[in-house]
Amino acid sequence: MSSSQVPAATGREPFVEAREAGYALNLPMYYLTNAAQRAKLKIPHYRIGRLVRFKVSELAQWQSIRGARTPGEAVVHD
């Protein structure tokens, strides 16, 4: 490969801010911006200095595992 060629995508997913993540997955902003909510709901996130960033794929997996329930919503079993 010559030095002018750019290799194919490395498979790295970019970090996104709370607004983008919330919009992409239809999540309330306070889930992502409030540290207590992130801890309570065990939302996957990354601290980069003072910034908090997310990976959409990890949030989608988190959302599918928890069944898209809200914090106060009870689980009903038949």
MARBATOR-844865 format. One line per 4 residues: number of its first residue (from 1); their letters; for each residue y, z, x of N, C-alpha, C. Coordinates in nm, 3 decimals, always signed. Atoms other than C-alpha are relative to their C-alpha. Layout:
NUM) a) Y:Z:X:Y:Z:X:Y:Z:X; ...
# end
This chain:
1) msss) -0.118:+0.000:+0.086:+0.000:+0.000:+0.000:+0.123:+0.000:+0.090; -0.123:+0.004:-0.080:+0.340:-0.089:+0.140:+0.092:+0.114:-0.043; -0.090:-0.111:+0.029:+0.617:+0.165:+0.152:+0.092:-0.027:-0.119; -0.087:+0.031:+0.114:+0.809:-0.020:-0.121:-0.069:+0.015:-0.134
5) qvpa) +0.074:-0.016:+0.125:+0.533:+0.024:-0.378:+0.002:+0.146:-0.044; +0.001:-0.135:+0.056:+0.549:+0.324:-0.606:-0.136:+0.023:-0.062; +0.132:-0.025:+0.059:+0.213:+0.481:-0.692:+0.009:+0.021:-0.150; +0.007:-0.019:+0.146:+0.103:+0.501:-1.055:+0.032:+0.145:-0.033
9) atgr) -0.034:-0.135:+0.046:+0.192:+0.807:-1.261:-0.100:+0.102:+0.055; +0.084:-0.101:-0.062:+0.057:+1.121:-1.097:-0.065:+0.093:-0.101; +0.058:-0.087:+0.101:-0.035:+1.285:-1.425:+0.076:+0.129:-0.019; -0.081:-0.121:+0.014:+0.232:+1.549:-1.391:+0.086:-0.010:-0.124
13) epfv) -0.079:-0.004:+0.123:+0.394:+1.649:-1.715:+0.135:+0.065:+0.030; -0.130:-0.061:-0.027:+0.767:+1.718:-1.705:+0.021:+0.127:-0.082; -0.041:-0.118:+0.074:+0.910:+2.051:-1.807:+0.109:-0.040:-0.099; -0.106:+0.025:+0.098:+1.128:+2.052:-2.119:+0.066:+0.131:-0.036
17) eare) -0.071:-0.121:+0.043:+1.386:+2.298:-2.248:-0.043:+0.036:-0.142; +0.042:-0.053:+0.130:+1.344:+2.503:-2.564:+0.034:-0.094:-0.115; -0.042:+0.088:+0.110:+1.536:+2.262:-2.786:-0.095:-0.119:-0.014; +0.091:+0.114:+0.003:+1.317:+1.966:-2.692:-0.140:+0.041:-0.045
21) agya) +0.133:-0.048:+0.036:+0.995:+2.166:-2.722:-0.007:+0.037:-0.148; -0.002:-0.038:+0.141:+1.091:+2.311:-3.060:+0.005:-0.120:-0.091; -0.012:+0.122:+0.080:+1.187:+1.970:-3.194:-0.131:-0.078:+0.000; +0.124:+0.077:-0.012:+0.869:+1.804:-3.064:-0.114:+0.059:-0.082
25) lnlp) +0.112:-0.066:+0.067:+0.638:+2.062:-3.223:+0.039:+0.070:-0.129; -0.049:-0.061:+0.124:+0.849:+2.175:-3.519:-0.017:+0.153:+0.003; +0.004:-0.146:-0.016:+0.871:+2.533:-3.389:+0.140:+0.058:-0.015; -0.131:-0.064:+0.009:+1.154:+2.775:-3.468:+0.056:+0.026:+0.141
29) myyl) -0.064:-0.018:-0.130:+1.401:+2.798:-3.179:-0.016:+0.143:+0.052; +0.007:-0.138:-0.048:+1.383:+3.178:-3.166:-0.136:+0.032:+0.059; +0.130:-0.018:-0.065:+1.012:+3.155:-3.078:+0.013:-0.029:+0.150; -0.008:+0.048:-0.137:+1.112:+2.978:-2.759:+0.113:+0.062:+0.080
33) tnaa) -0.116:-0.052:-0.071:+1.449:+3.130:-2.675:+0.001:+0.152:+0.013; +0.002:-0.145:-0.001:+1.376:+3.497:-2.745:-0.118:+0.051:+0.084; +0.104:-0.047:-0.091:+1.183:+3.668:-2.463:-0.102:+0.088:-0.070; +0.093:-0.089:+0.072:+1.033:+3.929:-2.696:-0.096:-0.081:-0.087
37) qrak) +0.087:+0.086:+0.081:+0.900:+3.658:-2.930:-0.100:-0.076:+0.086; +0.091:+0.071:-0.091:+0.755:+3.460:-2.638:-0.113:+0.091:+0.045; +0.102:-0.096:-0.044:+0.574:+3.772:-2.517:-0.093:+0.037:-0.115; +0.080:-0.041:+0.116:+0.458:+3.878:-2.864:-0.098:-0.109:-0.041
41) lkip) +0.083:+0.112:+0.044:+0.322:+3.532:-2.949:-0.079:-0.064:+0.114; +0.068:+0.051:-0.119:+0.196:+3.468:-2.593:+0.022:-0.150:+0.016; -0.037:+0.140:-0.012:+0.380:+3.137:-2.576:+0.000:-0.038:+0.147; +0.001:+0.041:-0.140:+0.307:+2.951:-2.251:+0.137:-0.054:+0.042
45) hyri) -0.131:+0.042:-0.048:+0.628:+2.910:-2.052:+0.009:+0.023:+0.150; -0.023:-0.011:-0.144:+0.762:+2.889:-1.699:+0.141:+0.047:+0.025; -0.133:-0.045:-0.043:+1.051:+3.078:-1.542:+0.034:-0.074:+0.128; -0.048:+0.070:-0.119:+1.242:+2.863:-1.295:+0.139:+0.056:+0.026
49) grlv) -0.125:-0.073:-0.018:+1.512:+3.093:-1.167:+0.035:+0.071:-0.129; -0.042:-0.058:+0.128:+1.706:+3.193:-1.477:-0.040:-0.085:-0.119; +0.036:+0.094:+0.106:+1.576:+2.896:-1.676:-0.141:+0.026:-0.052; +0.133:-0.006:+0.059:+1.281:+2.900:-1.914:-0.033:-0.142:-0.043
53) rfkv) +0.041:+0.136:+0.031:+1.092:+2.573:-1.943:-0.142:+0.000:-0.054; +0.128:+0.012:+0.069:+0.787:+2.453:-2.134:-0.064:-0.134:+0.031; +0.072:+0.127:-0.004:+0.519:+2.186:-2.118:-0.050:-0.023:-0.142; +0.032:+0.029:+0.139:+0.471:+2.019:-2.455:-0.150:+0.005:-0.025
57) sela) +0.146:-0.001:+0.020:+0.095:+1.975:-2.407:-0.054:+0.142:-0.010; +0.044:-0.139:+0.006:+0.049:+2.347:-2.343:+0.043:+0.066:-0.131; -0.045:-0.055:+0.129:+0.257:+2.437:-2.648:-0.082:-0.057:-0.115; +0.082:+0.061:+0.106:+0.057:+2.192:-2.862:-0.138:+0.067:-0.004
61) qwqs) +0.129:-0.067:-0.005:-0.266:+2.353:-2.744:+0.013:+0.143:-0.054; -0.025:-0.136:+0.050:-0.124:+2.701:-2.809:+0.013:-0.001:-0.153; -0.021:+0.011:+0.144:-0.018:+2.590:-3.158:-0.130:-0.028:-0.073; +0.127:+0.032:+0.067:-0.359:+2.445:-3.243:-0.096:+0.118:+0.004
65) irga) +0.088:-0.117:-0.011:-0.540:+2.757:-3.120:+0.038:+0.107:-0.101; -0.044:-0.107:+0.092:-0.330:+2.995:-3.328:+0.012:-0.048:-0.143; +0.003:+0.051:+0.136:-0.346:+2.769:-3.633:+0.136:-0.016:-0.064; -0.138:+0.020:+0.048:+0.033:+2.725:-3.664:+0.044:+0.107:-0.100
69) rtpg) -0.041:-0.111:+0.086:+0.066:+3.066:-3.833:+0.131:+0.059:+0.048; -0.121:-0.071:-0.038:+0.393:+3.254:-3.837:-0.039:+0.143:+0.037; +0.037:-0.132:-0.048:+0.400:+3.604:-3.679:-0.040:+0.099:-0.108; +0.030:-0.097:+0.105:+0.394:+3.800:-4.006:-0.106:-0.045:-0.098
73) eavv) +0.094:+0.058:+0.095:+0.144:+3.577:-4.182:-0.142:+0.054:+0.025; +0.135:-0.051:-0.012:-0.197:+3.730:-4.249:-0.101:-0.113:-0.007; +0.108:+0.097:+0.005:-0.519:+3.540:-4.196:-0.092:+0.039:-0.114; +0.084:-0.028:+0.116:-0.722:+3.514:-4.516:-0.135:-0.069:+0.021
77) hd) +0.135:+0.055:-0.014:-1.099:+3.468:-4.492:-0.067:+0.000:-0.136; +0.072:+0.009:+0.128:-1.308:+3.352:-4.787:-0.132:+0.072:+0.006
# end
